């Protein structure tokens, strides 16, 4: 929102939210309660609708712009500023499967280079923000039509997001499209699609289908260079390309996690396949077989860069959850509790305050309820519900996991239980409300393209700081670190220090940005 001492023509103004030109309709007049007739204009950018309102009073023009889905909030904000007092009114949040956080993700994906968009897509997937992740992968498909490998990977990931959201027909269609773009020699892409189809089968409660998907043959993945030649100092073209890719990824990740090579990705995907086979075995009642497969998967993950890959931590947390379920089924509750705690720790280190972390904690809360610890279960569920109000996209992830909580509250029947039941139900009924508040706060406080860029940079830096601090904690806990690990720890400390200084400067710039005049 801005206020200027001159007239404004809505149709000629550049957007305060997104860079570049937007497609706008015709300017019209509408009545807003508390103001009267005002000018309005609706624009589109990358499929996202924005709305502007402008009102003139005593030589001052007041302009507000924001997502069209929050039209009541825009009207209320303009009326409050024009009248110089808080105006009362109702702010309704649209209930859509793809939240406005996902719409914002679609715009953000368009502002990143393809590698950056791919990185963010996987971060959102692993942290449980499936709708947002899908928007990033959709953007990658649109921008890489000439690159079959990139399109195949993005389509497969879109299919996985749809499966995670319960849209199994759409998932099957996207998996089929992905397969048409995969080369017969691309063993990494084949492994990715194989695993995603197995996950889709498990999402549909079909362990036999998962086993069949995992049995499909895949091409081998070579290192692309000869170790003997490397010892002699010979750098081949494939190795040169690999080094360049790793250097770029190293710069992007602050020196903590260099880009994975093809063989490393293949090894992690094969380890994941083994874990998925273990999950299928558990669902089939083959607990001993499942336990062995999960242990093998965990061991193979640890062979790739000592298990320090961020996405590997997410995968290891899934393995711990499955181990917990097996331990519970075999009558070992103490072992199950330790496995749940280890899974929560892994996710906390990799993806703090994410939907995946809340989902992992919800699974432990359900375990407490099944074990007879009703007070402990209710306390943990209550914390999860409270935090879900500020974690974007948590509604779709928690939808099925809160059922035990509702059962506990319904059995209680007290006034406190009824209040808690209502609050928890809002997570299911209005999954977009938390991200609405976050986006709305940004729209009402940031009034220029520079500010929007600083906001996005701040989010990215916060995420990098959290990851780096988790890496520092892990390296500091090593009983006898090697010289390489000691160097990594020192590098991580320097990195987090620099990131925090930059974050402080960005916060200062945002808070002291001069108002438009």
C-alpha positions in Angstrom: 0.0 0.0 0.0 1.2 3.5 -0.8 -0.1 7.1 -0.4 1.1 9.9 -2.8 0.2 13.5 -3.2 -0.8 13.3 -6.8 -3.3 11.4 -9.0 -2.5 7.9 -10.2 -3.6 6.0 -13.3 -4.0 2.4 -12.3 -3.5 1.0 -15.8 -0.1 2.6 -16.3 1.5 1.7 -13.0 4.1 -1.0 -12.6 3.1 -3.7 -10.2 4.5 -3.4 -6.7 4.4 -7.2 -6.3 6.1 -8.7 -9.3 8.7 -7.4 -11.8 7.9 -6.9 -15.5 4.7 -6.3 -17.3 1.4 -7.9 -16.3 -1.8 -8.4 -18.3 -4.5 -6.1 -16.9 -8.2 -5.7 -17.6 -10.1 -2.4 -17.9 -10.3 0.0 -15.0 -13.7 0.3 -13.4 -15.4 1.8 -10.3 -16.7 -0.1 -7.3 -18.2 0.9 -3.9 -16.2 0.0 -0.7 -17.9 0.3 2.6 -16.6 3.3 4.6 -15.1 5.0 1.5 -17.6 5.0 -1.4 -16.7 4.8 -5.0 -13.1 3.9 -5.8 -11.1 2.9 -8.9 -10.2 -0.8 -9.3 -8.1 -2.9 -11.8 -7.4 -6.7 -12.0 -4.2 -8.0 -13.5 -2.7 -11.4 -14.3 0.9 -12.6 -13.9 1.9 -16.2 -14.6 -1.7 -17.3 -13.9 -2.0 -15.4 -10.6 -4.6 -12.7 -10.3 -3.8 -9.4 -8.5 -6.2 -6.5 -7.7 -5.6 -2.8 -7.2 -7.8 -0.2 -5.6 -7.2 3.5 -5.5 -9.1 6.2 -3.6 -8.5 10.0 -3.6 -9.0 12.2 -0.5 -7.9 15.8 0.1 -5.3 15.6 -2.7 -3.8 12.3 -1.6 -4.2 9.1 -3.6 -4.2 5.8 -1.6 -3.3 2.7 -3.5 -3.5 -0.9 -2.4 -2.5 -4.0 -4.4 -2.6 -7.7 -3.5 -3.7 -11.2 -4.5 -7.2 -11.1 -5.8 -8.1 -14.1 -3.6 -7.8 -11.8 -0.6 -10.1 -9.1 -2.0 -12.0 -8.5 1.3 -8.7 -7.9 3.1 -7.6 -5.4 0.4 -10.9 -3.5 0.8 -10.6 -3.4 4.6 -7.0 -2.2 4.5 -7.8 0.6 2.1 -10.8 1.7 4.2 -8.8 1.7 7.4 -6.0 3.8 6.0 -8.3 6.3 4.2 -10.4 6.8 7.4 -7.3 6.8 9.6 -8.8 4.3 12.0 -9.3 0.5 12.2 -12.4 -0.5 10.3 -14.3 -3.6 11.2 -15.2 -6.3 8.7 -14.9 -10.0 7.8 -11.9 -11.4 5.9 -12.8 -14.6 4.1 -10.2 -17.0 3.0 -10.8 -19.0 -0.2 -10.7 -22.8 0.4 -8.8 -24.2 -2.5 -6.6 -27.3 -2.9 -3.7 -25.2 -4.1 -3.2 -22.5 -1.5 -2.1 -18.9 -2.2 1.2 -19.9 -0.8 1.5 -22.2 -3.8 0.4 -19.4 -6.1 3.2 -17.3 -4.6 5.6 -20.2 -5.2 4.6 -20.2 -8.8 5.6 -16.6 -9.2 8.8 -17.2 -7.2 9.7 -20.1 -9.4 9.5 -17.9 -12.5 12.1 -15.4 -10.9 14.7 -18.1 -10.3 17.1 -19.8 -12.7 16.3 -23.4 -13.6 18.9 -24.8 -11.1 17.6 -22.6 -8.3 14.0 -23.6 -9.1 14.9 -27.3 -9.0 16.7 -26.8 -5.7 13.6 -25.1 -4.2 11.3 -27.7 -5.6 13.1 -30.5 -3.8 13.3 -28.5 -0.6 9.6 -28.0 -0.6 8.9 -31.6 -1.4 11.1 -33.0 1.4 9.7 -30.5 3.9 6.1 -31.6 3.0 5.0 -28.5 1.1 3.6 -30.6 -1.8 1.4 -28.0 -3.5 4.2 -25.5 -3.5 6.7 -28.1 -4.8 4.3 -28.9 -7.6 4.3 -25.3 -8.8 8.1 -25.2 -9.0 8.2 -28.4 -11.0 5.4 -27.2 -13.3 7.5 -24.1 -14.0 10.5 -26.3 -14.8 8.5 -28.3 -17.3 7.4 -25.1 -19.1 10.9 -23.6 -19.2 12.8 -26.8 -20.3 10.7 -28.2 -23.1 13.8 -28.8 -25.2 15.6 -30.7 -22.4 14.1 -34.2 -22.1 16.0 -35.2 -19.0 14.9 -32.0 -17.1 11.3 -32.4 -18.3 11.2 -36.1 -17.3 12.5 -35.4 -13.8 10.0 -32.5 -13.3 7.0 -34.5 -14.7 7.9 -37.4 -12.4 8.0 -35.0 -9.4 4.7 -33.4 -10.4 3.2 -36.9 -10.4 4.6 -37.6 -6.9 3.1 -34.3 -5.5 -0.3 -35.2 -7.0 0.0 -38.7 -5.4 0.9 -37.2 -2.1 -2.2 -34.9 -2.3 -4.4 -38.0 -3.2 -4.9 -37.2 -6.9 -3.9 -40.7 -8.1 -5.3 -40.4 -11.6 -3.4 -37.2 -12.3 -0.3 -38.9 -10.8 -0.5 -41.9 -13.2 -0.9 -39.5 -16.2 2.2 -37.5 -15.2 4.3 -40.6 -14.6 3.3 -41.8 -18.1 4.3 -38.5 -19.6 7.6 -38.6 -17.7 8.5 -42.0 -19.1 8.2 -40.8 -22.7 11.0 -38.3 -22.1 13.4 -40.7 -20.4 16.3 -42.0 -22.5 17.0 -45.8 -22.4 20.5 -45.1 -21.0 19.4 -42.7 -18.3 19.6 -44.9 -15.2 19.2 -42.0 -12.7 15.8 -40.9 -14.2 14.7 -44.5 -14.5 15.4 -45.1 -10.8 13.6 -41.9 -9.9 10.4 -42.8 -11.7 10.6 -46.4 -10.4 10.7 -45.2 -6.8 8.0 -42.6 -7.3 5.6 -45.2 -8.8 6.4 -47.4 -5.8 5.6 -44.5 -3.4 2.3 -43.9 -5.4 1.4 -47.5 -4.8 2.1 -47.2 -1.1 0.0 -44.0 -1.0 -2.8 -46.1 -2.4 -2.3 -48.8 0.3 -1.1 -51.3 -2.4 2.1 -52.9 -1.2 2.0 -55.5 -4.0 1.9 -52.8 -6.5 4.9 -51.2 -4.9 6.9 -54.4 -5.1 6.0 -54.8 -8.8 7.1 -51.2 -9.5 10.5 -51.8 -7.7 11.1 -54.9 -9.7 11.3 -53.0 -13.0 14.8 -53.1 -14.6 16.9 -49.9 -14.8 20.1 -49.0 -16.7 23.4 -48.9 -15.0 25.1 -45.6 -14.1 28.8 -45.2 -14.7 31.1 -42.7 -13.0 32.0 -41.2 -16.3 35.8 -41.2 -15.6 38.6 -43.7 -15.0 40.1 -43.6 -11.5 43.5 -44.7 -12.8 43.6 -41.7 -15.2 42.5 -39.4 -12.4 45.4 -40.5 -10.2 47.7 -39.6 -13.1 46.2 -36.1 -13.3 44.2 -36.7 -16.5 40.9 -34.7 -16.5 38.4 -36.1 -19.0 35.5 -34.1 -20.5 32.8 -35.9 -18.3 34.9 -35.3 -15.2 35.4 -31.7 -16.1 31.7 -31.2 -16.5 31.1 -32.9 -13.2 33.6 -30.7 -11.4 32.0 -27.6 -12.8 28.6 -28.7 -11.7 29.8 -29.4 -8.2 31.6 -26.0 -8.0 28.3 -24.3 -8.9 26.3 -26.2 -6.4 29.0 -25.6 -3.8 28.6 -21.9 -4.2 24.8 -22.1 -4.1 24.8 -24.2 -0.9 27.3 -22.1 1.1 30.0 -24.8 1.0 28.0 -27.4 3.0 26.6 -29.7 0.4 28.2 -30.0 -3.0 26.0 -31.2 -5.9 25.6 -35.0 -6.1 27.1 -36.9 -8.9 25.1 -39.3 -11.1 26.4 -42.4 -9.4 25.7 -40.8 -6.0 22.1 -40.0 -6.9 21.7 -43.5 -8.3 23.1 -45.0 -5.0 20.7 -42.9 -2.9 17.8 -43.9 -5.2 18.7 -47.6 -4.9 18.8 -47.2 -1.1 15.5 -45.5 -1.2 14.1 -48.4 -3.3 15.3 -50.8 -0.6 13.6 -48.7 2.1 10.4 -48.7 0.0 10.6 -52.5 -0.3 10.9 -52.6 3.5 7.8 -50.5 3.9 5.9 -52.7 1.5 7.1 -55.8 3.5 5.8 -54.3 6.7 2.4 -53.5 5.2 2.3 -57.2 4.0 3.0 -58.3 7.6 6.5 -59.5 6.8 8.0 -57.6 9.8 11.4 -59.4 10.0 12.0 -59.0 6.2 11.0 -55.3 6.4 13.4 -54.7 9.3 16.3 -56.2 7.4 15.5 -54.2 4.3 15.3 -50.9 6.2 18.6 -51.6 8.0 20.3 -52.3 4.6 18.8 -49.1 3.2 20.1 -47.0 6.1 23.6 -48.5 5.7 23.7 -47.7 2.0 22.6 -44.1 2.6 25.4 -43.6 5.1 27.9 -44.7 2.3 27.1 -41.5 0.3 29.1 -38.7 1.8 28.8 -40.1 5.3 25.1 -39.6 5.2 25.4 -35.8 5.4 23.3 -35.1 2.3 20.2 -33.1 3.4 17.7 -35.2 1.4 19.3 -38.3 2.9 18.4 -37.1 6.4 14.8 -36.9 5.3 15.0 -40.4 3.9 16.6 -41.7 7.1 13.8 -40.1 9.2 11.3 -42.1 7.1 13.3 -45.2 7.8 13.2 -44.5 11.5 9.4 -44.1 11.4 9.0 -47.5 9.7 11.4 -49.0 12.3 9.2 -47.5 15.0 6.1 -49.1 13.5 7.8 -52.5 13.2 9.1 -52.3 16.8 5.6 -51.4 18.0 4.1 -54.3 16.1 6.6 -56.7 17.6 5.9 -55.5 21.2 8.9 -53.3 21.8 7.5 -49.9 22.8 10.7 -48.5 24.2 12.5 -49.1 21.0 9.6 -47.6 19.0 9.7 -44.5 21.1 13.5 -44.1 20.5 12.9 -44.5 16.7 10.2 -41.8 16.7 12.5 -39.4 18.6 15.4 -40.1 16.2 13.1 -39.4 13.2 12.0 -36.1 14.7 15.6 -35.1 15.4 16.6 -35.9 11.8 13.8 -33.8 10.4 14.4 -31.0 12.9 18.0 -30.7 11.7 17.2 -30.8 8.0 13.8 -29.1 7.7 12.9 -27.1 10.9 9.3 -25.9 11.3 8.1 -27.7 8.2 5.0 -29.8 7.4 7.1 -32.9 7.4 8.3 -32.2 11.0 4.7 -31.7 12.2 3.7 -34.9 10.4 6.5 -36.8 12.1 5.5 -35.5 15.5 1.9 -36.4 14.8 2.9 -39.9 14.1 4.6 -40.1 17.5 1.5 -38.5 19.2 -0.6 -41.3 17.6 1.8 -43.9 19.0 1.5 -42.4 22.5 -2.3 -42.6 22.2 -2.1 -46.3 21.1 0.3 -47.0 23.9 -2.1 -45.6 26.5 -0.3 -42.3 27.2 -3.4 -40.2 26.5 -2.2 -37.0 28.4 1.1 -37.1 26.5 -0.6 -37.6 23.2 -3.0 -34.7 23.8 -0.3 -32.4 24.8 1.8 -33.2 21.7 -1.2 -33.0 19.4 -2.1 -29.7 20.9 1.4 -28.3 20.2 1.2 -29.6 16.6 -2.1 -27.9 16.0 -0.9 -24.6 17.5 2.3 -24.6 15.3 0.5 -25.6 12.2 -1.2 -22.2 12.1 2.2 -20.7 11.2 3.5 -23.5 9.0 2.4 -23.2 5.3 0.8 -26.2 3.6 0.5 -28.2 6.8 -3.2 -28.8 6.4 -2.9 -31.2 3.5 -0.1 -33.2 5.3 -1.9 -33.4 8.7 -5.4 -34.1 7.4 -5.2 -37.9 8.0 -2.8 -37.8 10.9 -5.1 -35.8 13.3 -7.8 -38.5 13.3 -6.5 -40.1 16.6 -6.6 -36.6 18.2 -10.2 -36.1 17.2 -11.0 -39.5 18.7 -9.4 -38.6 22.0 -11.2 -35.3 22.2 -14.5 -36.8 21.3 -14.2 -39.4 24.1 -13.4 -36.6 26.6 -16.5 -34.5 25.8 -15.5 -31.6 28.2 -15.6 -27.9 27.3 -11.8 -27.8 27.0 -11.9 -30.8 24.6 -14.7 -29.2 22.5 -12.6 -26.0 22.2 -9.5 -28.0 21.2 -11.6 -30.0 18.7 -12.8 -26.8 17.1 -9.2 -25.4 16.8 -7.9 -28.6 15.3 -10.7 -28.8 12.8 -9.6 -25.4 11.4 -6.4 -27.1 10.2 -8.6 -29.3 8.0 -11.2 -26.8 7.0 -9.0 -23.9 6.2 -5.6 -25.2 5.2 -4.6 -21.8 3.7 -5.3 -19.6 6.6 -1.7 -19.6 8.0 -0.1 -18.9 4.7 -2.8 -16.2 4.1 -1.6 -14.4 7.2 2.1 -14.6 6.1 1.4 -13.4 2.6 -1.0 -10.7 3.7 1.6 -9.4 6.2 4.1 -9.2 3.3 1.6 -7.4 1.0 0.7 -4.8 3.6 4.3 -4.1 4.7 6.3 -4.3 1.5 5.6 -1.6 -1.2 8.2 -1.9 -3.8 10.0 -4.5 -6.1 13.1 -4.0 -4.0 11.3 -4.8 -0.8 9.7 -7.9 -2.4 13.2 -9.1 -3.4 14.5 -8.5 0.1 11.6 -10.5 1.5 12.4 -13.5 -0.8 16.1 -13.2 0.0 15.3 -13.1 3.8 13.3 -16.4 3.5 16.2 -18.1 1.6 18.8 -16.9 4.1 16.7 -18.1 7.0 16.5 -21.5 5.5 20.2 -21.6 4.8 21.1 -20.5 8.3 18.9 -23.3 9.8 20.5 -25.9 7.6 24.0 -24.7 8.3 23.5 -24.6 12.1 22.2 -28.2 11.9 25.4 -29.1 10.1 27.5 -27.4 12.7 25.7 -29.3 15.5 26.3 -32.6 13.7 30.0 -31.9 13.1 30.5 -30.6 16.6 29.1 -33.8 18.0 31.6 -36.1 16.3 33.8 -37.7 18.9 37.0 -37.8 16.8 36.6 -35.6 13.7 39.0 -36.0 10.9 41.0 -33.1 9.4 38.4 -32.8 6.6 35.5 -32.8 9.1 37.3 -30.1 11.2 37.8 -28.0 8.1 34.1 -28.5 7.2 33.1 -27.4 10.7 35.2 -24.2 10.5 33.8 -23.5 7.0 30.3 -23.9 8.3 30.8 -21.6 11.2 32.2 -18.9 8.9 29.3 -19.4 6.5 26.6 -19.1 9.1 28.3 -16.0 10.5 28.3 -14.4 7.1 24.7 -15.4 6.5 23.6 -13.9 9.8 25.4 -10.6 9.1 23.7 -10.4 5.7 20.3 -11.2 7.3 20.8 -8.4 9.8 21.7 -6.0 7.0 18.6 -7.0 5.0 16.4 -6.6 8.0 17.8 -3.1 8.6 17.1 -2.2 4.9 13.6 -3.5 5.1 12.7 -1.8 8.4 14.2 1.5 7.3 13.0 1.6 3.7 11.8 5.1 2.9 8.0 5.3 2.3 6.8 6.1 -1.2 5.8 9.8 -1.7 
